[in-house]
Structures are given as structure tokens and as C-alpha cells.
Amino acid sequence: MKKIVISGLVFVFLFASASALQAQEIYIGALVGYSSETPKLPDIQDIEFDTNATLFYGGRLGLKISMFAIEAMYIRAGHELTEVGTSVIGWDGRELEYQYIGANVKLFPFSLAVFHPYLIGGYGYYMAEIQGIGEDNTGSYSVGVGLELKFSKIALVAEGKYRRGDVVIDGNDLELGNYSLNVGLNIYF
């Protein structure tokens, strides 16, 4: 319930800010990408997981004001855990599903015609579940870079990000570090 309330407040803030600041543009977008997750269990030294890559999908809603933008973002991915060596804790072959709901700030330092490079940073909630074992959520930061190719009211977006989160699942501290590359489409209003 807390997540729904926070997400609702982010959306209300975006739209209230648009009216109060007479924002230049509001956008909504969809994205798909490649996610590379490297889970670690620092308390258990004999366990390593292979880096697992998978496709992910999500969406964003944002408000662009001059050279800044604020946006709400949601993504979802499912990674298969592969333990290297002996399966000590029984997570081998299980799916690690994660969802991320967060708010980002973008800085567009300069623009060249239709090319709009940007830096992005944000904070949100990382929700992780290992199939049949347990789940947890935590606050998490993200940082990255991107490029927007804007043609009138439609923009093609490419973005690279790093997200970090630590969760406790089945009594084990699981460190998550996620690199992602995505492409998307934004529609401006």
C-alpha cells in the first residue's frame, strides 16, 4: 500500500508542478532493454552467481522544464539465478524477479539540433523476489547517461543506467547491482 501511495504522490507532484510552473512539456514513454544482474551473497563466501542478462520492459512519465526533467519510472525484469559450484542454499535455477519504481532527475547540459544528451540520477524502491523462496524491498539509487533524439512531439531515447540495492531474502543479505541499456519512445504533450 505504501508503494501505491508514494507512486500516486509522484504522479500528482508531476502534474501539479506542470500547472504551477507552466511547464514546457509533459511526456509519457515506453521502454525495453537489456538488464545485466550480478547478485552477491557477501555473508556466504563459497557462493557465486553467474551474471545473468535478460530483457526488461517499463514505462515513464515526465515533466521537462528548460534543461531539466523530472520523471517517474517503472521497470520489471526476471533473471534466472545460476550458482557457480555447489548449490549450498538451493537458489540455483530459480527466477529472481525485480521491479523498480522510482523518480529521476535529468540534466540536459546542451542540445544539438535533434540530439539531446543527458545525465540522469534517481531514487526509488527496488522490489526483489526469488521464486518460491521469499521477497524483500529496499530504497535504491540509480545513475546513468542517455541520448534523446527528438522530432517534434516524438522522441527516440537510448539510456544506460546502474541501479544498486541490498535486500534480505530467506535470512540472507543479497546484494544486487544492475546495469541496464534501454531504448524507448517518448511522446510529448
Secondary structure, 3 states (H helix, E strand, C coil): CHHHHHHHHHHHHHHHHHHHHCCCEEEEEEEEEEEEECCECCCCCCCEECCEEEEEEEEEEEEEECCEEEEEEEEEEEEECCEECCCCCCCCCCEEEEEEEEEEEEECCCCECCEEEEEEEEEEEEEEEECCCEEEEEEEEEEEEEEEEEECCEEEEEEEEEEEEEEEECCEEEEEEEEEEEEEEEEEC
